[in-house]
Amino acid sequence: MDVHKELDTRGLNCPLPILKAKKALAEMESGQLLKVIATDPGSTRDFQAFARQTGNELMEQSTLADEFIHVLKRR
């Protein structure tokens, strides 16, 4: 997967990872991928809801140790 931008939101709780992702996506072009690394366990469902509400596609979600990885495709 060719990620265009990576966002580190470790240590931040809801809604900050979503707000930072929204800002980053606004600066990207359609079709580009944003990878968000979070430590908030609630971020998994937050990013699912965010993708549904904004029309950005949630390409992948995974958990690695205590980190949650989300990959979004800019609409």
C-alpha positions as CSV (number, residue, x, y, z in Angstrom):
1,M,0.0,0.0,0.0
2,D,1.5,3.3,-1.1
3,V,0.8,5.7,1.9
4,H,1.1,9.4,1.0
5,K,1.0,10.8,4.5
6,E,1.5,9.3,8.0
7,L,-0.1,10.9,11.1
8,D,1.2,10.0,14.6
9,T,-1.6,10.5,17.2
10,R,-0.1,8.3,19.9
11,G,-1.2,9.5,23.4
12,L,-4.1,11.5,22.1
13,N,-7.7,10.6,23.0
14,C,-11.0,11.1,21.1
15,P,-11.7,13.4,19.3
16,L,-8.2,14.6,18.6
17,P,-7.1,11.7,16.3
18,I,-10.2,12.2,14.2
19,L,-9.7,16.0,14.1
20,K,-6.1,15.7,13.1
21,A,-7.0,13.2,10.4
22,K,-9.7,15.4,9.1
23,K,-7.2,18.3,8.8
24,A,-4.6,16.1,7.1
25,L,-7.1,14.7,4.6
26,A,-8.2,18.2,3.7
27,E,-4.6,18.9,2.6
28,M,-4.4,15.8,0.4
29,E,-5.6,15.0,-3.1
30,S,-8.4,12.6,-4.0
31,G,-7.3,9.0,-4.0
32,Q,-4.3,9.6,-1.7
33,L,-3.8,7.4,1.4
34,L,-3.4,8.6,5.0
35,K,-2.1,6.3,7.7
36,V,-3.0,7.2,11.3
37,I,-1.3,5.6,14.3
38,A,-3.3,5.9,17.5
39,T,-3.2,4.5,21.0
40,D,-6.8,5.2,21.9
41,P,-8.7,1.9,21.8
42,G,-11.9,3.8,20.8
43,S,-10.2,5.0,17.7
44,T,-11.2,1.8,15.8
45,R,-14.9,2.5,16.0
46,D,-14.3,6.3,15.7
47,F,-12.6,5.9,12.4
48,Q,-15.3,3.6,11.1
49,A,-17.9,6.2,11.9
50,F,-15.7,9.0,10.5
51,A,-15.3,7.1,7.2
52,R,-19.1,6.5,6.9
53,Q,-19.9,10.2,7.7
54,T,-17.3,11.8,5.4
55,G,-17.3,9.5,2.4
56,N,-13.6,8.8,2.8
57,E,-12.8,5.1,2.4
58,L,-11.4,3.1,5.4
59,M,-9.0,0.9,3.5
60,E,-7.5,-1.0,6.5
61,Q,-7.5,-1.2,10.3
62,S,-5.0,-3.3,12.3
63,T,-3.7,-3.5,15.9
64,L,0.0,-3.9,16.6
65,A,0.7,-4.3,20.4
66,D,-1.0,-1.3,21.9
67,E,-1.2,0.7,18.7
68,F,-4.1,1.0,16.3
69,I,-3.4,1.6,12.6
70,H,-6.0,3.1,10.3
71,V,-5.5,3.7,6.6
72,L,-8.0,6.1,5.0
73,K,-8.4,6.9,1.3
74,R,-9.2,10.5,0.5
75,R,-12.5,10.8,-1.4
